[in-house]
Amino acid sequence: MGELRINRPRFLRSRVARPPGLTAGDILPGLGHNGGPPLEEHVPEWGVGGIGSYFVWRTASEAAFKKVPVETVIRRAKKAESLGLTYREYQLEILERGRFLQAEDTQRIAEIVARRGRR
């Protein structure tokens, strides 16, 4: 924050060489501006359009991953690694389909891995 013009002592502000054609209005935001990103370029994390049920979905998704006991997480992470999946992919399969993947489920594992490449 020390390099901002407004934080410098008054006698140093005038000594800063300004590039030609650049005014103080181009450098400093207006009064009441919080310095955040411009609203025209900002895209919120839920994407363009309405919020809908985004926050309800995010809360439920976080709860599904946080309420699993540590021992279960470790066991599932080892199982996912042995199948060639990430823990999140393995956990989502359990939550979405209600079944635990086994080594014999090669077709479903291949679909999950192929979907990983598209993201």
C-alpha positions in Angstrom: 0.0 0.0 0.0 3.0 2.3 0.5 3.4 2.9 -3.3 0.0 4.5 -3.8 0.1 8.2 -4.4 -2.5 8.9 -1.8 -0.4 7.3 1.0 2.7 9.3 0.2 3.6 12.5 2.1 2.5 15.6 0.4 6.0 16.7 -0.5 6.6 13.4 -2.4 3.4 13.4 -4.3 4.4 16.3 -6.5 7.9 14.8 -7.3 6.4 11.7 -9.0 6.9 11.9 -12.8 3.6 11.2 -14.6 3.6 9.6 -18.0 2.6 12.1 -20.7 -1.1 12.2 -21.5 -2.1 10.7 -18.1 -4.2 12.7 -15.7 -4.8 12.2 -12.0 -8.4 11.1 -12.8 -6.9 8.1 -14.8 -4.9 7.0 -11.8 -7.0 7.6 -8.8 -10.6 6.3 -8.5 -13.3 8.8 -7.7 -14.7 9.7 -4.3 -16.6 6.8 -2.7 -15.0 4.2 -4.9 -13.9 1.1 -3.0 -11.3 0.0 -5.5 -13.1 -3.2 -6.4 -13.3 -4.6 -9.9 -15.5 -2.9 -12.4 -19.0 -4.4 -12.4 -19.2 -4.6 -16.2 -16.3 -7.1 -16.4 -17.0 -9.0 -13.2 -18.6 -12.4 -13.6 -19.9 -13.9 -10.2 -19.0 -17.5 -9.3 -22.5 -18.7 -10.2 -22.0 -17.4 -13.8 -24.0 -15.1 -15.9 -27.7 -14.9 -15.1 -29.8 -15.3 -12.0 -28.7 -16.8 -8.7 -31.5 -19.3 -8.6 -30.7 -22.0 -6.0 -26.9 -21.6 -6.3 -26.3 -20.9 -2.6 -28.6 -23.7 -1.5 -26.7 -26.1 -3.8 -23.3 -24.9 -2.6 -24.3 -25.3 1.1 -25.6 -28.8 0.5 -22.5 -29.7 -1.5 -20.1 -28.5 1.2 -22.2 -30.3 3.9 -21.9 -33.6 1.9 -18.2 -33.4 2.0 -17.7 -32.1 5.5 -19.9 -34.5 7.4 -17.9 -37.6 6.6 -15.8 -39.0 9.5 -12.0 -38.8 9.0 -11.5 -42.6 9.0 -14.1 -42.9 6.3 -12.4 -40.2 4.2 -9.0 -42.0 4.5 -10.5 -45.3 3.5 -12.4 -43.8 0.5 -9.3 -41.9 -0.6 -7.2 -45.1 -0.6 -10.0 -46.9 -2.5 -10.3 -44.0 -5.0 -6.5 -44.0 -5.6 -6.5 -47.7 -6.2 -9.2 -47.2 -8.8 -7.4 -44.3 -10.5 -9.9 -41.7 -9.3 -9.7 -38.6 -7.1 -11.4 -38.6 -3.7 -13.9 -36.1 -5.0 -14.9 -38.2 -8.0 -15.3 -41.3 -5.9 -17.3 -39.4 -3.3 -19.6 -37.9 -6.0 -20.2 -41.3 -7.4 -21.3 -42.5 -4.0 -23.6 -39.5 -3.5 -25.1 -39.5 -7.0 -25.5 -43.2 -7.6 -25.7 -44.6 -4.1 -23.1 -47.3 -4.8 -19.4 -47.9 -4.1 -17.3 -48.5 -7.2 -15.3 -51.7 -7.4 -12.4 -52.7 -9.6 -14.9 -54.6 -11.8 -16.7 -51.4 -12.7 -14.2 -50.5 -15.4 -16.7 -49.0 -17.8 -18.1 -46.5 -15.2 -14.5 -45.6 -14.1 -13.5 -45.0 -17.7 -16.5 -42.7 -18.1 -15.5 -40.7 -15.0 -11.9 -40.4 -16.2 -13.1 -39.3 -19.7 -15.3 -36.6 -18.1 -12.3 -35.4 -16.1 -10.5 -34.6 -19.4 -13.4 -32.5 -20.7 -13.3 -30.0 -17.8 
